[in-house]
């Protein structure tokens, strides 16, 4: 921690219009100790709690600069006192992951389920992203099927955990090769977190060791892919994205998944998980129009566990504008062709 004091001071005293998180990332690039960004943030917060008051400089700040960052600053404030002497709390702060404003032309892919991905459908979606020069790729969960470590009954002839991991990793390397400069995000879905559940149930001593995390085994840092944890909402302007398992399955109508999402979200939202293309639009009593979408999958349509179903192939293209309004085009893919 002592070796990074100058970096901490730079974060505290930089007068430019940078949010704290952005400034931390910039200073982290100058750290040569080999620690992770998350570790650097934690060390900074510990140091700040003990030392910030005697190091903060009183500088003249343009009030118009402050206004732009005011909302982010307020969200980061945590009460320092416990006047009633209550026991320490392990409460976690829950907030959505917000896309940067320049990540606004988004190829939305969901439910790839490697190694059960459908090559024609996935090829069509990726070609669309290349042809339309999107600046962001968003994988909305269930990248890996993790059949081998499912809690459900499994065919032992198909259990091959190592193969699933290597194939998913190979797909991500191919994706980065196709989109070398674009931002890529991967949000964990209910299949992806089977890895965490497997460690907890079978190798609990390895939980928390970075080398055994899902991010590490998939080489996300090497590929500069941003990982978003399971059940964390994602904000794309005024649109909320979620995998689709967060509310459970009972509330989703088998007739229209998007309507089920609307009944719970009550705001503009988009999900995957159910492998179906649907849309639902409804105004409230004041005339505000809200739309929800479900995006189809890019995996096999007739899996062994449910060969008869309503699954379809598809993806979405999302554009976010300067005022945070957005446009969603929800595409279907039939026999490898975009509809």
Secondary structure, DSSP 8 states (H G I E B T S, - for coil): -GGGHHHHHHHHH--SS--HHHHHHHHHTT--S---HHHHHHHHHHHHHHHHHHH-------HHHHHHHHHHHHHH------TT------------EE--TT--EEEEE----BTSB-HHHHHHHHHHHHHTT-SEEEE-S-SB--GGG-SS---GGG--HHHHHHHHHHHHHHHHHHTSSSEEEEE--TTTTHHHHHHHHH-GGGTT-GGGSHHHHTTTTTTTEEEE-TT--EEETTEEEE-S-TT-STTS-SS-HHHHHHHHH-SSEEE-SS---EEEEEE-TT--EEEEEE--BSB-SS-GGGSSS---EEEEEEEE-TTS-EEEEEEEEETTEE-
